[in-house]
Structure formats: structure tokens, C-alpha cells
Amino acid sequence: MKSILKSSTGKSFLVAFILVSSLYLMWGCAHGLLDVLNKHFQGAFEMSKAESGFVQFSTYIAYFIMALPAGFIIRKIGYKKGIVIGLLLFALGAFAFIPSAFLHSPVPFLIALFVLACGLCIIETGAHPYITVMGAEEYAAQRINIAAGFNGIGWIIGPIIGGALIFGSSPEDEMALAKPYILVGVVVLIITIIFALTKLPQIEIEQDTVTEGDVAAKNVSIWKYKGFVLAVIAQFLYCGAQTGIFSFFINYVTELEPSLTNLQASQLLGFGGMFLFLIGRLSCSLIMRWLKPETVLLTFGLLASICMVAVVLSIGKVSLCALYASFFFMSTMFPTIFALGVKGMNDKQTKKASSFLVMGVAGGAVFPILMGAIGETHMGLGFVLPLLGFLFISYFGFWKSRRVAE
């Protein structure tokens, strides 16, 4: 652990790594809450599955809109100040749930989610590249997978807290939707204060050239590199697949096992699926000591594709187990795609590339609506879209493996 958090000069980034990893936990919790909101909105506001997908749309479209401005902010004022601005927007969006609770309409909640997600976009645009450069480049994928493990913890906490406070409240409780976000907002403010008061290292990557295959040039456009372009596409498809699977987990499980309540399904999501998601992220940081990240991505992409075939077929407990297993296999995809997408870039290119890779999160705005429409009468059919996404991710892992081999 110590070796992957040290620079070539022996400088340690342990404290900074721990603090930035706490951000991964908080935005994991925020995203985990969305999966509870999706199902709750279907009942509370009489929405169809496709309409409830706007919960995810209002969140993930913010990544598309804010990604480039977020990158500009990070480049102009640095990682730390940019992340503090993101945290303040995160808290503002969370506390906006309080007035929204009294307006008896989904629109104010969707606006609050958009503001919250704008903050998350800035945080992620700064945190991801910051983690990748906290030490030697060969350990970048391991570092980001370890940090993403904290994100996995947040994904567990979110559905559990959301399910307990939202599904566990009485129908007359107007503040049911706001309660988990008030809690999140308070914690975010505390982290913001700690982050602002802590001295963090400014990291500049010394190299000013990048090399990919036979191409090497100073300040070359990031769009000249096929690996980066494929990474942006893979990230868009992954985020769409992940968001769609998480969003309709409760729908799928309750359709497959009608005896389960929404609260029980949300607990299965937290303790079952999200726990495997966490184990996957933690174990992959160890697996990558022996296998190259691109090999892991290829293997897990293929296995996740097989799982989706079983889910689409909806064959009882086999499909349910396959759905659970997919959480493990897709766990490493986001951080690994990100690390492979910026590999070999200098500091300026890394910050710019980060904006576009984070923009790929907008896939989460598209997939839930499409999956909801396709799976309106039979949810299993909607999982065809994640299947296609995982197949492309497998291709990206294969392409990167071939390039390394050359």
C-alpha cells in the first residue's frame, strides 16, 4: 500500500489519498439513494418505469452539462479549491430537498438532484485524476480501484439508509424524501470544512510528452489517441449499464419474486448487490498485482455479458444470481476505464481528458429511460442495453491488451 502512494522522490500521499477517498464514499452514497428514489417515485407520483427514469436523467445529465466547465475550474484553480466548490454545491442540492418536500411535485426534487449532481461532477473531475497521479503511473489503476472501494461502501449505505427512511416512513410523512438528504448534506459540510483546512500536495506530472504506439508529440490533442476515444465511449456505456441495473434492480427482483416488498428489495440491493460491488472493487486492486488492468477489464466484461444474458431470459433464481454476480464483475469497470483512458498523458492532458471521461457518466441519463420503456411490461427485456454495453467494454479491454502486447 505504501509503495503505490509514493512518488519517485519518496514523497508520501497517504493523508491526501485517505481524504480524497472519503469523497468517493459520499458520492457513492448519493448515487445509491437514487435507486430507492426511482422506485418510490413510481408509487408516490404515479410514474411509469420510463418516467421514473428521469430521476437518473436529472442527475446524470448534469455530468454532461457540467463536465467541461468542471474541467475548466479544476485547471484554473487546482484540485483542492475545485473540489471544495463541488462539495458546497453537493450540500446545497442535498438541503434543497427540504423545501421540495412541501411542494408535492417531482419537479423540485429533480431540480435539487440536478444541483447536487453538478457538485458531484466537479468533485469527480478533480478526484479521479488526482488519485491517478498520487504516485508511480504503473500503480494508477490500483490506486483508483482502492479509492473506488470507498465508493462501493457508499453504494451500500445509500440504499439501506434511503430504504429505511423513505420506504419505512408513513405515507403522511412529508419529510420522508428529504431525511436521507439532510443527513448527507450535514456530513458533506463537515467533510468540506476538513478538506478546506487540510494542506494537500500540489501534483504536477513532470513529463510533457505522451506516447501511444508509434505516436509521440508535445501537447498533442487528446482526440488523436484511439485508446482515449474508446475509453470515453466505454465510460458512457458502462455508466449507462450500471445506472440502469441499479435503478431497476428493485423492479426486477419484485417482478421475479412477487412476495418481496420494496423495503426488502432495497435491503437486498444494499446488503447483496452493493456488497458484491464493494468486494469486487477491493479484490480487483489485488488482482491487478498479477494481471494487467486491461486483461481484468476484458475478462470481467465478458463475464458481465454472460450474466446479462441470464437476466434477460428471466429464468428464476438463476437470473437472480446472475444479476447479483453482475455487480461484482462491473465493479472495477469505471475506475479501470478511467485509468486506461488517461494513461501516458501529461498533467494538462490528464485534467482535460478527465472532463470528457466524467462526461461519459451522462450514459446514466439515457439508459434508465430507455430500459424503463423497453421493460415496461417485462423488466428483463430492458437489460438488453447493459448487455450491449458490456460487450463493447470487453472489446475495449481486448484492444488495450493487444496494444500492450505490441
N, C-alpha and C positions, 0 to 999 in steps of 0.2 A: 504494500500500500504506500509506504513512504517513497519508494523509488519512482512510482508513477506520478507523484506530486512534487517532484524536484526538477529544477531546470538544469541545464548543462553546467551551470556555475555552482550548483548545490543549494540554490535558494529554495526554501520550502513554501508551498502554497496550501498547507493543511487547513489553517484557520479560514482562509478565503474560500476554500473548497467546501468546508462544512456550512458556512454561511450561505453560499450560493445554492448548495444542495437543499437548504430549508425552503428556498423559493420553489424548487421542484415539487416539494411536498404540498405547498399551499396551492399551486395551480392545479395539481393533481386532484386535490380535494374539491376545488371549484368545478373542474370538469366532471368529476364523479357525481356531483349534485345534479348535473344536467339530466342524467339518465333517470333520476327519480322525477324531476320536473316534467320530462317528456310524457311519462305515463300519467302523472297527476293532471296535467293539462287536458288530456283526453276526456277525463271524467268531470273535472271542475268547470271547464269551459266548453264541454260538448264538442270537442275537436275530433276529426278523423285522424288516422295514423299519419297521413301525409301532412295535414295541417299542424299536428303536434311537432313535426319535423322543423317547424320554424323556431322552436326553442333552440335547436342546434344551429339553424341558419343565422339567427340574430347574433349568436356568439361567434361562429366561425367566419362569417362574412367580415367581421371586424378585423380578423387577421389579414384578409385580402386588402382591405382598405388602408389599414394602419401599417402594414409591413414595410413599405418604402419610407414613410415618414419616421417610423421607429428606427430604421437603419440610419437615416439622416441624423436623428437625435443621438444615437449611440456614437456615430462617427464624430459629431461635433463636440459633445460634452463628455464622452467617455462612458465606460461600462457602469461605473458606480452611480453617477448622477442620473444617467438614463434609467437605470433600474429603480432608483428612488422615485422618479416621476411615474414610472409604471406602477409601482406599489401604491402610490397615492390615488391613481385612477382606479386601481383594483378596489381599494377601500371605498371610494366614492360610489362605484357601481354596486357594491355589496350593501351599503347603507341606503341606497336608493330604493331597496326593496321595502323599506318601512313605509314611505308614502304610497308606494304602488299597491300595498296590501289593502288600502282603503278605497281604491278606485274601481274594484270589481270588474276588471278587464284584463285580458292577457297582454295588451299593448304596452302598458307602463313597465311590466316585468321584462318584456322583450327589449325595451329601451335600456333598462337598467343592466341587463345582461350584455348588451352591446357596449356600454360604457366600461363595464367590468372587463370585457374581453379586449378592449383597446389597451387597457393597462397590462393585461396578460401578454399581449403581443409585444409590447415594449420590453417587458421583463424577459420573455423568451428570446427576443432578438439579441439582447445583451448577454443572457446567461449561457446559452448554448455555445457561442464562440469563445466566451471567457473560460468555460470549463475545458474546451478542447486545447487551449494554449497554456494551461497550467502545468507545464512540464514538457517532456520529450514528446515529439509528434507521434512516435510509434505506439505510445500508450493512450492516444487521444480517444479511440473508440472505447477502451476500457474505462477511462475516467468518466466519459459521458454516460456509459451504461450504469456505473455505480451511482452517479448522481440521479439518473433516471429511476433507480431503485427507490429513492425517496419519493419520486413522483408516483410510483406504484403504491406506496403506503397511503398517499393522499387519495388515490383512486379507491382504496378500501374504505377509508374513513368517510369519504363523501357519501356514498350510497347508504352506509349504516346510519350516519347522523341524519341525512335527509329523509330516509325511510322512517326512522323513529319519530322525528319532529313533524314531518308532513303527513305520512300515512297513519301515524299514531295519534294525531290530533283529532279533535271532534270537528264535524263539518261546520260548526258555528264559529270556530276559532279563526278570525280574520288574519291573525298574525302567523298562521301556520307556515306559509310560504316564506315569510321574512325571517323567522327564527334562526334557521341554519346560516343564513347570510349575515345576520347580525353578529353571530359568533365568529364567522370567518373574517368579517370586517375588523373586529376588535383585535384578533390575532395578527392580521396583516399590518395594522397600525403599530403594534408592538415590534414586529419584525422591521418595519420601516425605520423606526427610531434607532434600533440596534444597528441596522445597516448604515444609516447616516452617520452614526457616531464611531463606527469601526473604520480604522485605516486599512484600506485594501491596496494591494500592489497594482501599479500600472504595468501592463504587459504589452510589450511591442515585440513582434516577431522580427528577428534580425534580417532574415532573407528577404530579398526584393525580387526574386525570380521564382517562377513556378515551372515545374516540368511534368508533362504527362505524355507518355510515349516518346515520340521524337520531337515534340514541340517544347520550346523553352523561350520565354521572352519576358522582358521587364514590363510591368504594368499592362499585361495583355488582358483583353476583355475576358471576363469570366464565361461569357457565352461561346467562347472559342473551344471550350472543353466539353466534349460529349459526355464525359462522366458527370459533370455538374448538371448539364441539361437533363440527363436521365434521372439524376437524383431529385431534381425539382418535380419531375413527373411522378416518380416513385413516391415522393413525400406526399403529393396531392392525393394519390390513390390510396396510400396507407392511411392517411388521416381520415379519408372518407370511409374506408373499410372499418377502421377502429371505431369511429364515431357511430356508424350505422349499427355495428354489432352491439356496442354498449347501449345505444339508445333503445333498441328493440329487443334487448335481452329479456326484459320483464314480459313484454308482449309474447315473445316466442315461447318462453317457459310456461306461462299461464295457459297458452293455447295447447301446448303439448301435454301439460299436467293441469287440467282444469281445477283440481282440488286445491291448488296453491293460491293463496291470496297475494295481493300486490305487495303487502308488507313482507311476507315470507319470500317472495321472489326478489325483492330488493336486498334482503339479507343474504340470499344465495348469491346475488351479484357481488356483494361486498366480501363475504367470507369465502365464497367459492371461486368465481371467475377472477375477481381482482386480486385475490391471494395468489392464484397461479400466475397472474400477470406480474406480481411483485417477485415471486420466486424465479420466474423466467429472466427478469432483468438482472437480478443479483447473480444468478448462476451463469448468465452469459458473460459477465465480466471475468469470471473464472475460466469459462470455456475458451475465451479468446486468448488465453495464455498459450494454448496449444493449437488452436485453429485460427486462421486469418478471419477478420470480420466479414469479408465478402463471402467466404465459404459458409460461415454461420448464417448469413442473410439468405443465401441460395437454398440451403438445407431447410431452414425454418419457413421460408416462403413456400416451398413445395409441400411441406407437411401441413401448413395452414390451409393451402389449397385443397388438400385431401379432406381436411376437417370440414371445409365449407361444402364440399360435395355431399357429405353425410347430412349436414344441417339442411341443405336444400331438399333432400329426399324425405326429411321428417319421418324417420323410422324409429320412433320411440326413444328408449333410453340410449341407444347407440348414437342418435343425433344429439341428445342432450350431453353426453360425454364428449362428443366431438366439439360441441360448442364451448364447453369448458376448456378442452385442450387447446383450442384456437387462441385463448387468452395467453397461454404460455408461449406459443410459437410466435405471436405477433408482438410480444413484449419488447423485444430487442430492436424492432424494425426502425422506429423513429430515430433513436439516438445513433444507430449504426448507419442509416442512410445519411444522416446529417454529417457524421464524422467522415464518411467516404466522399461526400459531396464537396467538402472544403479541404480535403487532404491535399497538401502540397502548396496551398495558397499562402501569400504573404498577409500581413495584418490588415492592410487596406482591402485586399480582395476578400479576405475572410469575413470582414464586417459587412461588405456589400453582398456577398453570396448568402450570408445569414438571413438578410431581409427576404430574399426570394425563397429560401428554403422554409422560412417561417410562414411565408405567404402560402406555401403549399398546404398549410393547415386549413385553408379555405375549402379543401375537399370535404371537410366535415360539415360545411354548409349545404353541400349538394346531395351527398349520399342519403342522409336521413329522409329528405323529402321524396326522392326517387324510390328508395326502399319502401317507404310507407305507402306510396301509390301502387307499386308492384305487389306488395304483400298485404293489401287492404283486406282481402278475403282469406288469404292463406299466407301467413307471415314468412314461412320458409322460402317462398319464391323470391322474396326481397333479398335474400342472402346470395343471390347470383352475382350481385355487384361486388361484394367483398371478394368473392372467388376470382373474378377477373382482375381485381386489384392485386391480389396475392400472386397471381400468375406473372404479372408484369414485374413485380418486385423480385420474383425468382429470376427473371431474365436479367434484371439489373445486377443482381448478385453474381450471376453467371458471367456477364460481360466484364465486371470488375475482376473476377477471378482470372479470366483469360488475359486481361491486360497485365495483371501482376505476373502471371506465368511467362508472358513475353519479356 
